[in-house]
């Protein structure tokens, strides 16, 4: 015979199961966890749920993280606190940085998955995340999130995992909507000498040069030189001759033409004007290449590179460590240029972004 206290316990359990069943049996139903402390079983284990996290259950009752943070039910995560911050500009040709702060000083492996949503289809890849800073009893992990200037991207799903050698400690997920940008067009006309140079590049192996640059751009070093912040590559920025993202039509002599997208910002001045490192870093490339002319590439860490093209003279050499503000070259018009100027470009994982979208780095404070 069941006593009164047993009945109360049974009723309490039934009410709890009834409340939980609505999110277990409903396929793809989002369930928002407003109070921390709950635990749910996911396909790879049991996780504690943080405030304002959203999960969804499939027809088999298996939960998937939709938005927010979860932590594995392990001794290491008993009192774990997680804070996230999104910096930068979510716009075509712009850049964000995701920071995830954890009150745990044991370094964890960090991996980030990107899923960009286009009008037709999507694009997925993953990259290593890095420790950006240590603050007393906390570690700050971070990753750059570039937004393409070539594709009309609607949003990007970001999943970040911090893991030990054996299991996932923290999983974070978010969807970032990306705003459109209107791109203007520009026509660039080359004279006889430049037309001949660009259309017959003296037997250079252009494909090999491009592969070399791509290998450099795809590097994802542990360096954190970018913490120095950003500045312009010239002291006088009044003569901006070409904006980032211009849809260009190149017109040569003899009726020839081609098109491209302008992946940097151009500042004109006289030949010999100092070109300045916009951020601290290591020089990874300093040589002549077809179209680029005399170019310098600087690695700022975590997949971020800055590029300075068309120089008349190269000062910084491959392997040099430079500070923000160091002179690395002199302005010129080598390569695909109609006058002396600095083509200033930044790339993240090889994807060009407007270098001015990275000025939020000046506000990083740890």
ROTILO-950065 format. One record per residue (C-alpha): x, y, z; residue in one letter; residue number from 0. Coordinates in Angstrom, 1 decimal, always signed. Each point is the difference from the previous one (the first is absolute). Last residue first. Layout:
REM residues N
+--------+--------+--------+------+-----+
:      x :      y :      z : rest :  nr :
+--------+--------+--------+------+-----+
:      X :      Y :      Z :    A : NUM :
...
+--------+--------+--------+------+-----+
***
This chain:
REM residues 366
+--------+--------+--------+------+-----+
:      x :      y :      z : rest :  nr :
+--------+--------+--------+------+-----+
:  +42.7 :  +41.8 :  -21.4 :    X : 365 :
:   -1.1 :   +3.0 :   -2.0 :    X : 364 :
:   -0.8 :   -0.3 :   -3.7 :    X : 363 :
:   -1.2 :   +3.4 :   -1.3 :    X : 362 :
:   +2.7 :   +0.4 :   -2.6 :    X : 361 :
:   -1.1 :   -3.3 :   -1.5 :    X : 360 :
:   -3.3 :   +1.7 :   -1.0 :    X : 359 :
:   +2.1 :   +1.5 :   -2.8 :    X : 358 :
:   -0.4 :   -3.2 :   -1.9 :    X : 357 :
:   -2.8 :   +1.1 :   -2.3 :    X : 356 :
:   +2.4 :   +2.6 :   -1.4 :    X : 355 :
:   +2.0 :   -2.8 :   -1.6 :    X : 354 :
:   -3.1 :   -0.9 :   -2.2 :    X : 353 :
:   +0.1 :   -3.8 :   -0.1 :    X : 352 :
:   +1.7 :   -2.3 :   -2.5 :    X : 351 :
:   -0.4 :   -3.8 :   +0.7 :    X : 350 :
:   +3.4 :   -1.9 :   +0.2 :    X : 349 :
:   -0.7 :   -1.3 :   +3.5 :    X : 348 :
:   -0.4 :   +3.6 :   +0.9 :    X : 347 :
:   +1.3 :   +2.6 :   -2.5 :    X : 346 :
:   +0.8 :   +3.6 :   +0.2 :    X : 345 :
:   +0.9 :   +2.4 :   -2.8 :    X : 344 :
:   +1.7 :   +3.3 :   -0.5 :    X : 343 :
:   +0.7 :   +1.0 :   -3.6 :    X : 342 :
:   +2.5 :   +2.8 :   +0.5 :    X : 341 :
:   +0.2 :   +2.6 :   -2.9 :    X : 340 :
:   +2.2 :   +1.2 :   -2.8 :    X : 339 :
:   -2.0 :   +0.2 :   -3.3 :    X : 338 :
:   -1.7 :   -2.3 :   -2.5 :    X : 337 :
:   +0.7 :   -3.2 :   +2.0 :    X : 336 :
:   -0.1 :   -3.7 :   -0.8 :    X : 335 :
:   +3.6 :   -0.8 :   +0.9 :    X : 334 :
:   +2.4 :   +2.6 :   +1.2 :    X : 333 :
:   -1.5 :   +3.5 :   +0.7 :    X : 332 :
:   +2.0 :   +1.2 :   +3.0 :    X : 331 :
:   -0.1 :   +0.7 :   +3.7 :    X : 330 :
:   +3.0 :   -0.9 :   +2.2 :    X : 329 :
:   +0.2 :   -3.1 :   +2.2 :    X : 328 :
:   -0.2 :   -1.4 :   +3.6 :    X : 327 :
:   +0.1 :   +3.2 :   +2.1 :    X : 326 :
:   -0.8 :   -1.0 :   +3.6 :    X : 325 :
:   -3.3 :   +1.4 :   +1.4 :    X : 324 :
:   -1.3 :   -3.2 :   +1.6 :    X : 323 :
:   +3.1 :   -2.0 :   +0.9 :    X : 322 :
:   +1.9 :   -2.3 :   -2.4 :    X : 321 :
:   +1.5 :   -3.5 :   +0.4 :    X : 320 :
:   +2.0 :   -0.8 :   -3.1 :    X : 319 :
:   -0.2 :   -3.5 :   -1.6 :    X : 318 :
:   -0.4 :   +1.2 :   -3.6 :    X : 317 :
:   +1.7 :   +3.4 :   -0.3 :    X : 316 :
:   -1.4 :   +3.5 :   +0.8 :    X : 315 :
:   +1.4 :   +2.8 :   -2.3 :    X : 314 :
:   -1.6 :   -0.7 :   -3.4 :    X : 313 :
:   +0.2 :   +2.8 :   -2.6 :    X : 312 :
:   -2.3 :   +1.3 :   -2.6 :    X : 311 :
:   -3.0 :   -1.5 :   +1.7 :    X : 310 :
:   -3.0 :   -1.3 :   -2.0 :    X : 309 :
:   -1.6 :   -2.0 :   +2.9 :    X : 308 :
:   -0.3 :   +0.0 :   +3.8 :    X : 307 :
:   -1.7 :   -3.1 :   +1.5 :    X : 306 :
:   -1.3 :   -0.6 :   +3.6 :    X : 305 :
:   -0.5 :   -3.5 :   +1.3 :    X : 304 :
:   -2.4 :   -1.5 :   +2.6 :    X : 303 :
:   -0.2 :   -3.8 :   +0.4 :    X : 302 :
:   +0.3 :   +0.0 :   +3.8 :    X : 301 :
:   +3.2 :   +2.1 :   -0.1 :    X : 300 :
:   +1.1 :   +3.4 :   -1.4 :    X : 299 :
:   +1.8 :   -1.5 :   -3.0 :    X : 298 :
:   +1.4 :   +2.8 :   -2.2 :    X : 297 :
:   +0.0 :   -0.2 :   -3.9 :    X : 296 :
:   +2.2 :   +2.5 :   -1.9 :    X : 295 :
:   -0.3 :   +0.6 :   -3.8 :    X : 294 :
:   +2.1 :   +1.3 :   -2.8 :    X : 293 :
:   -2.3 :   -0.3 :   -3.0 :    X : 292 :
:   -3.4 :   -1.6 :   +0.8 :    X : 291 :
:   -0.9 :   -0.5 :   -3.7 :    X : 290 :
:   +2.9 :   -2.6 :   -0.4 :    X : 289 :
:   +2.0 :   -0.5 :   +3.1 :    X : 288 :
:   +3.0 :   +1.9 :   +1.5 :    X : 287 :
:   +1.2 :   -0.9 :   +3.5 :    X : 286 :
:   -0.6 :   +0.2 :   +3.7 :    X : 285 :
:   -2.0 :   -2.8 :   +1.5 :    X : 284 :
:   -0.5 :   -1.3 :   +3.5 :    X : 283 :
:   +0.8 :   +3.2 :   +2.0 :    X : 282 :
:   -0.8 :   -0.7 :   +3.7 :    X : 281 :
:   -2.4 :   +2.2 :   +1.9 :    X : 280 :
:   -1.0 :   +3.4 :   +1.5 :    X : 279 :
:   -2.8 :   +1.8 :   -1.7 :    X : 278 :
:   -0.4 :   +2.6 :   -2.8 :    X : 277 :
:   +3.6 :   -0.4 :   -1.1 :    X : 276 :
:   +0.9 :   +3.3 :   -1.6 :    X : 275 :
:   +0.6 :   +0.9 :   -3.7 :    X : 274 :
:   +2.3 :   +3.0 :   -0.3 :    X : 273 :
:   -0.6 :   +2.3 :   -3.0 :    X : 272 :
:   +2.6 :   -0.8 :   -2.6 :    X : 271 :
:   -2.2 :   +0.7 :   -3.0 :    X : 270 :
:   -2.5 :   +2.7 :   +0.7 :    X : 269 :
:   -3.4 :   -0.6 :   +1.6 :    X : 268 :
:   -3.0 :   -2.2 :   -0.6 :    X : 267 :
:   -1.9 :   -2.2 :   +2.5 :    X : 266 :
:   -1.7 :   -3.1 :   -1.3 :    X : 265 :
:   -2.3 :   -2.2 :   +2.1 :    X : 264 :
:   -0.1 :   -3.8 :   -0.5 :    X : 263 :
:   -1.7 :   -2.9 :   -1.7 :    X : 262 :
:   -1.1 :   +1.8 :   -3.2 :    X : 261 :
:   -2.1 :   -2.6 :   -1.8 :    X : 260 :
:   +1.0 :   -0.9 :   -3.6 :    X : 259 :
:   -0.8 :   +0.5 :   -3.6 :    X : 258 :
:   +2.0 :   -0.3 :   -3.2 :    X : 257 :
:   +0.6 :   +2.0 :   -3.2 :    X : 256 :
:   +1.7 :   -0.1 :   -3.4 :    X : 255 :
:   -0.8 :   +2.4 :   -2.9 :    X : 254 :
:   +3.6 :   +0.4 :   -1.1 :    X : 253 :
:   +0.9 :   +2.0 :   +3.1 :    X : 252 :
:   -1.2 :   -1.1 :   +3.4 :    X : 251 :
:   -3.2 :   +0.7 :   +2.0 :    X : 250 :
:   -0.4 :   -1.5 :   +3.5 :    X : 249 :
:   -3.7 :   -0.1 :   +1.1 :    X : 248 :
:   -0.3 :   +0.0 :   +3.8 :    X : 247 :
:   -2.7 :   -0.8 :   +2.4 :    X : 246 :
:   +1.1 :   +2.1 :   +3.0 :    X : 245 :
:   +0.1 :   -2.0 :   +3.2 :    X : 244 :
:   +2.5 :   +2.2 :   +1.9 :    X : 243 :
:   +0.1 :   +3.6 :   -1.3 :    X : 242 :
:   +2.4 :   +1.4 :   -2.6 :    X : 241 :
:   +1.8 :   +3.3 :   -0.1 :    X : 240 :
:   +0.1 :   +1.1 :   +3.6 :    X : 239 :
:   +2.1 :   +3.2 :   +0.0 :    X : 238 :
:   -0.6 :   +1.3 :   +3.5 :    X : 237 :
:   +1.7 :   -2.9 :   +1.8 :    X : 236 :
:   +3.3 :   +1.8 :   +0.9 :    X : 235 :
:   +2.0 :   -1.9 :   +2.6 :    X : 234 :
:   +0.0 :   -3.2 :   -2.1 :    X : 233 :
:   -0.6 :   -3.7 :   +1.0 :    X : 232 :
:   -3.0 :   +1.0 :   +2.2 :    X : 231 :
:   -0.1 :   -1.3 :   +3.6 :    X : 230 :
:   -1.0 :   -3.2 :   +1.7 :    X : 229 :
:   +0.4 :   -1.4 :   +3.5 :    X : 228 :
:   +3.1 :   -1.4 :   +1.8 :    X : 227 :
:   -2.1 :   -3.0 :   +1.0 :    X : 226 :
:   +0.3 :   -1.0 :   -3.7 :    X : 225 :
:   +3.4 :   -1.5 :   +0.8 :    X : 224 :
:   -1.7 :   -3.0 :   +1.7 :    X : 223 :
:   +2.0 :   -2.8 :   -1.5 :    X : 222 :
:   -1.5 :   -3.5 :   +0.1 :    X : 221 :
:   +0.2 :   -0.3 :   -3.8 :    X : 220 :
:   -2.8 :   -0.7 :   -2.5 :    X : 219 :
:   +1.6 :   -0.4 :   -3.4 :    X : 218 :
:   -2.4 :   +0.1 :   -2.9 :    X : 217 :
:   +1.3 :   +3.4 :   -1.2 :    X : 216 :
:   +3.5 :   -1.4 :   -0.4 :    X : 215 :
:   -1.1 :   -3.1 :   -2.0 :    X : 214 :
:   -2.1 :   +2.3 :   -2.2 :    X : 213 :
:   +3.0 :   +2.3 :   -0.7 :    X : 212 :
:   +2.1 :   -3.0 :   -1.2 :    X : 211 :
:   -2.8 :   -1.3 :   -2.1 :    X : 210 :
:   -0.4 :   +3.4 :   -1.7 :    X : 209 :
:   +3.6 :   +0.2 :   -0.8 :    X : 208 :
:   -0.1 :   -3.5 :   -1.5 :    X : 207 :
:   -3.0 :   +0.9 :   -2.2 :    X : 206 :
:   +1.8 :   +3.2 :   -1.1 :    X : 205 :
:   +3.1 :   -1.9 :   -1.3 :    X : 204 :
:   +1.6 :   +3.1 :   -1.5 :    X : 203 :
:   +0.8 :   -0.1 :   -3.7 :    X : 202 :
:   +0.5 :   +3.7 :   -0.3 :    X : 201 :
:   -3.5 :   +1.0 :   +1.2 :    X : 200 :
:   -1.5 :   +0.4 :   -3.4 :    X : 199 :
:   -3.5 :   +1.4 :   +0.6 :    X : 198 :
:   +0.9 :   +2.1 :   +3.0 :    X : 197 :
:   +3.3 :   +1.4 :   -1.4 :    X : 196 :
:   -1.5 :   +0.8 :   -3.5 :    X : 195 :
:   -3.0 :   +1.8 :   +1.6 :    X : 194 :
:   +2.3 :   +1.8 :   +2.3 :    X : 193 :
:   +2.1 :   +1.3 :   -2.9 :    X : 192 :
:   -2.9 :   +0.9 :   -2.2 :    X : 191 :
:   -2.1 :   +1.8 :   +2.5 :    X : 190 :
:   -2.3 :   -1.6 :   +2.6 :    X : 189 :
:   -3.6 :   +1.1 :   +0.6 :    X : 188 :
:   -1.7 :   -0.9 :   +3.3 :    X : 187 :
:   -3.8 :   +0.1 :   +0.0 :    X : 186 :
:   -1.8 :   +0.0 :   +3.4 :    X : 185 :
:   -3.3 :   -1.4 :   +1.3 :    X : 184 :
:   -1.7 :   +0.6 :   +3.4 :    X : 183 :
:   -0.9 :   -2.8 :   +2.5 :    X : 182 :
:   -3.0 :   +0.2 :   +2.2 :    X : 181 :
:   +0.5 :   -2.0 :   +3.2 :    X : 180 :
:   -2.4 :   -2.5 :   +1.5 :    X : 179 :
:   -0.3 :   -0.8 :   +3.7 :    X : 178 :
:   +1.1 :   -3.3 :   +1.5 :    X : 177 :
:   -2.1 :   -1.9 :   +2.6 :    X : 176 :
:   +2.1 :   -1.8 :   +2.5 :    X : 175 :
:   -1.2 :   -3.4 :   +1.2 :    X : 174 :
:   +1.4 :   -1.3 :   +3.3 :    X : 173 :
:   +1.5 :   -3.1 :   +1.5 :    X : 172 :
:   +2.2 :   -0.8 :   +3.0 :    X : 171 :
:   +1.3 :   -3.4 :   +1.2 :    X : 170 :
:   +2.0 :   -0.4 :   +3.1 :    X : 169 :
:   +2.0 :   -2.9 :   +1.5 :    X : 168 :
:   +0.1 :   -2.3 :   -3.0 :    X : 167 :
:   +1.8 :   -3.3 :   +0.8 :    X : 166 :
:   +3.2 :   -2.0 :   +0.2 :    X : 165 :
:   +3.0 :   +2.3 :   -0.8 :    X : 164 :
:   -1.9 :   +3.0 :   +1.5 :    X : 163 :
:   -2.5 :   +2.0 :   -2.0 :    X : 162 :
:   -1.2 :   +3.5 :   -0.7 :    X : 161 :
:   -2.5 :   +0.0 :   -2.8 :    X : 160 :
:   -1.2 :   +3.0 :   -2.0 :    X : 159 :
:   -3.0 :   -0.2 :   -2.5 :    X : 158 :
:   -0.8 :   +3.0 :   -2.2 :    X : 157 :
:   -2.9 :   +0.1 :   -2.4 :    X : 156 :
:   +0.4 :   +2.7 :   -2.6 :    X : 155 :
:   -2.7 :   +2.2 :   -1.5 :    X : 154 :
:   -1.4 :   +1.4 :   -3.2 :    X : 153 :
:   +3.1 :   +0.0 :   -2.2 :    X : 152 :
:   -0.1 :   +1.7 :   -3.4 :    X : 151 :
:   +3.4 :   -1.3 :   -1.2 :    X : 150 :
:   +3.1 :   +1.7 :   -1.2 :    X : 149 :
:   +0.6 :   +2.5 :   +2.8 :    X : 148 :
:   +0.1 :   -2.9 :   +2.5 :    X : 147 :
:   -0.4 :   +0.4 :   +3.8 :    X : 146 :
:   +2.9 :   -0.9 :   +2.3 :    X : 145 :
:   -0.5 :   -1.5 :   +3.4 :    X : 144 :
:   +3.2 :   +0.3 :   +2.1 :    X : 143 :
:   +0.4 :   -2.4 :   +2.9 :    X : 142 :
:   +0.5 :   +0.3 :   +3.8 :    X : 141 :
:   +0.6 :   -1.7 :   +3.3 :    X : 140 :
:   +0.4 :   +2.0 :   +3.2 :    X : 139 :
:   +1.4 :   -1.8 :   +3.0 :    X : 138 :
:   -1.0 :   +0.8 :   +3.6 :    X : 137 :
:   +1.5 :   -0.1 :   +3.5 :    X : 136 :
:   +2.1 :   +3.1 :   -0.4 :    X : 135 :
:   -0.9 :   +1.2 :   -3.6 :    X : 134 :
:   +1.7 :   -2.0 :   -2.7 :    X : 133 :
:   -0.2 :   +1.2 :   -3.6 :    X : 132 :
:   -0.8 :   -1.0 :   -3.6 :    X : 131 :
:   +0.1 :   -3.8 :   +0.4 :    X : 130 :
:   -0.6 :   -1.3 :   -3.4 :    X : 129 :
:   -2.6 :   -1.6 :   -2.3 :    X : 128 :
:   +0.9 :   -2.5 :   -2.7 :    X : 127 :
:   -2.0 :   +0.1 :   -3.2 :    X : 126 :
:   -3.0 :   -1.6 :   -1.5 :    X : 125 :
:   -1.7 :   +0.1 :   -3.4 :    X : 124 :
:   -3.5 :   +0.1 :   -1.4 :    X : 123 :
:   -1.5 :   +1.9 :   -2.9 :    X : 122 :
:   -3.8 :   +0.3 :   -0.7 :    X : 121 :
:   -2.5 :   -0.5 :   -2.7 :    X : 120 :
:   -1.9 :   +2.5 :   -2.1 :    X : 119 :
:   -0.8 :   +3.4 :   +1.6 :    X : 118 :
:   +3.1 :   -0.6 :   +2.2 :    X : 117 :
:   +0.4 :   -1.4 :   +3.5 :    X : 116 :
:   +3.5 :   -0.2 :   +1.4 :    X : 115 :
:   +0.7 :   -3.0 :   +2.3 :    X : 114 :
:   +3.2 :   +0.6 :   +2.1 :    X : 113 :
:   +1.3 :   -2.6 :   +2.5 :    X : 112 :
:   +2.4 :   +1.1 :   +2.7 :    X : 111 :
:   +2.6 :   -2.2 :   +1.9 :    X : 110 :
:   +1.6 :   +0.9 :   +3.3 :    X : 109 :
:   +2.3 :   -2.4 :   +1.9 :    X : 108 :
:   +0.0 :   +0.8 :   +3.7 :    X : 107 :
:   +2.6 :   +1.8 :   +2.2 :    X : 106 :
:   -0.6 :   -0.6 :   +3.7 :    X : 105 :
:   -0.7 :   +3.5 :   +1.4 :    X : 104 :
:   -3.7 :   -0.5 :   +0.4 :    X : 103 :
:   -2.4 :   +2.9 :   +0.6 :    X : 102 :
:   -1.0 :   +0.0 :   -3.7 :    X : 101 :
:   -0.2 :   +2.9 :   -2.4 :    X : 100 :
:   -1.2 :   -0.5 :   -3.6 :    X :  99 :
:   +0.8 :   +2.8 :   -2.5 :    X :  98 :
:   -1.4 :   +0.0 :   -3.5 :    X :  97 :
:   +1.5 :   +2.5 :   -2.4 :    X :  96 :
:   -1.9 :   +1.5 :   -2.9 :    X :  95 :
:   +1.0 :   +1.2 :   -3.4 :    X :  94 :
:   -1.3 :   +2.0 :   -2.9 :    X :  93 :
:   -0.2 :   -0.5 :   -3.8 :    X :  92 :
:   -3.7 :   -0.7 :   +0.2 :    X :  91 :
:   -1.1 :   +1.1 :   +3.4 :    X :  90 :
:   +0.2 :   -1.3 :   +3.6 :    X :  89 :
:   +2.3 :   +2.7 :   +1.4 :    X :  88 :
:   +2.3 :   -0.4 :   +2.9 :    X :  87 :
:   -0.2 :   -1.7 :   +3.4 :    X :  86 :
:   -2.1 :   -2.9 :   +1.3 :    X :  85 :
:   +0.4 :   -0.8 :   +3.7 :    X :  84 :
:   -0.5 :   -3.3 :   +1.9 :    X :  83 :
:   +0.2 :   -0.7 :   +3.7 :    X :  82 :
:   +0.2 :   -3.6 :   +1.5 :    X :  81 :
:   +0.1 :   -0.9 :   +3.7 :    X :  80 :
:   +1.2 :   -3.4 :   +1.1 :    X :  79 :
:   -0.9 :   -1.0 :   +3.6 :    X :  78 :
:   -0.2 :   -3.8 :   -0.5 :    X :  77 :
:   +1.7 :   +0.0 :   -3.4 :    X :  76 :
:   +3.2 :   -1.8 :   +0.9 :    X :  75 :
:   -1.9 :   -2.6 :   +2.0 :    X :  74 :
:   -1.9 :   -1.0 :   -3.2 :    X :  73 :
:   -3.5 :   +0.6 :   -1.2 :    X :  72 :
:   +0.9 :   +1.4 :   -3.4 :    X :  71 :
:   -0.7 :   +3.7 :   -0.4 :    X :  70 :
:   -2.7 :   +1.7 :   -2.2 :    X :  69 :
:   -0.1 :   +3.4 :   -1.6 :    X :  68 :
:   -2.4 :   +2.1 :   -2.2 :    X :  67 :
:   -2.0 :   -0.7 :   -3.1 :    X :  66 :
:   -1.3 :   -3.2 :   -1.8 :    X :  65 :
:   +1.6 :   -2.8 :   +2.0 :    X :  64 :
:   -1.5 :   -3.4 :   -1.0 :    X :  63 :
:   -1.9 :   -2.3 :   +2.3 :    X :  62 :
:   -0.9 :   -3.6 :   -0.7 :    X :  61 :
:   -3.6 :   -0.9 :   +0.7 :    X :  60 :
:   -0.2 :   -2.4 :   -3.0 :    X :  59 :
:   -2.4 :   +2.3 :   -1.9 :    X :  58 :
:   +2.5 :   +2.8 :   +0.3 :    X :  57 :
:   +0.6 :   +2.4 :   +2.9 :    X :  56 :
:   +1.0 :   +3.6 :   -0.3 :    X :  55 :
:   +2.2 :   +2.1 :   +2.4 :    X :  54 :
:   +0.1 :   +3.7 :   +0.8 :    X :  53 :
:   +2.2 :   +1.6 :   +2.6 :    X :  52 :
:   -1.2 :   +3.0 :   +1.9 :    X :  51 :
:   +1.8 :   -1.1 :   +3.3 :    X :  50 :
:   +2.5 :   -2.8 :   -0.3 :    X :  49 :
:   -0.8 :   -3.7 :   -0.4 :    X :  48 :
:   +2.0 :   -2.8 :   +1.6 :    X :  47 :
:   +1.0 :   -2.7 :   -2.4 :    X :  46 :
:   -0.4 :   -3.8 :   -0.2 :    X :  45 :
:   +1.7 :   -1.9 :   -2.7 :    X :  44 :
:   +0.8 :   -0.2 :   -3.8 :    X :  43 :
:   -3.6 :   -0.2 :   -1.3 :    X :  42 :
:   -1.2 :   +2.5 :   +2.6 :    X :  41 :
:   -1.5 :   -0.8 :   +3.4 :    X :  40 :
:   -1.3 :   +3.0 :   +1.9 :    X :  39 :
:   +1.0 :   +1.8 :   +3.2 :    X :  38 :
:   -1.7 :   +2.9 :   +1.6 :    X :  37 :
:   +2.0 :   +2.4 :   +2.3 :    X :  36 :
:   -0.6 :   +3.3 :   -1.7 :    X :  35 :
:   -3.5 :   +1.6 :   -0.2 :    X :  34 :
:   -1.4 :   +1.3 :   -3.3 :    X :  33 :
:   +0.4 :   -3.2 :   -2.1 :    X :  32 :
:   -1.7 :   +0.7 :   -3.3 :    X :  31 :
:   -1.5 :   -3.0 :   -1.8 :    X :  30 :
:   +0.0 :   +0.0 :   -3.8 :    X :  29 :
:   -2.2 :   -2.7 :   -1.5 :    X :  28 :
:   +1.8 :   -1.9 :   -2.7 :    X :  27 :
:   -2.2 :   -3.1 :   +0.4 :    X :  26 :
:   -2.3 :   +0.2 :   +3.1 :    X :  25 :
:   +0.5 :   -3.1 :   +2.2 :    X :  24 :
:   +2.8 :   +1.2 :   +2.3 :    X :  23 :
:   -1.0 :   +3.6 :   +0.4 :    X :  22 :
:   -3.6 :   -0.7 :   +1.0 :    X :  21 :
:   +1.2 :   -3.0 :   +2.0 :    X :  20 :
:   +1.9 :   +2.2 :   +2.4 :    X :  19 :
:   -3.1 :   +1.7 :   +1.5 :    X :  18 :
:   -1.8 :   -3.4 :   +0.3 :    X :  17 :
:   +3.1 :   -1.6 :   +1.5 :    X :  16 :
:   +0.2 :   +2.7 :   +2.7 :    X :  15 :
:   -3.8 :   -0.3 :   +0.7 :    X :  14 :
:   +0.3 :   -3.7 :   +0.3 :    X :  13 :
:   +3.0 :   +0.2 :   +2.4 :    X :  12 :
:   -1.9 :   +2.5 :   +2.2 :    X :  11 :
:   -3.1 :   -2.2 :   +0.0 :    X :  10 :
:   +2.1 :   -3.1 :   +1.0 :    X :   9 :
:   +1.7 :   +1.9 :   +2.8 :    X :   8 :
:   -3.4 :   +1.3 :   +1.3 :    X :   7 :
:   -1.4 :   -3.5 :   -0.1 :    X :   6 :
:   +3.0 :   -1.3 :   +1.9 :    X :   5 :
:   -0.5 :   +2.6 :   +2.7 :    X :   4 :
:   -3.7 :   -1.0 :   +0.3 :    X :   3 :
:   +0.6 :   -3.7 :   +0.4 :    X :   2 :
:   -0.3 :   -2.7 :   -2.7 :    X :   1 :
:   -1.4 :   -3.3 :   +1.0 :    X :   0 :
+--------+--------+--------+------+-----+
***
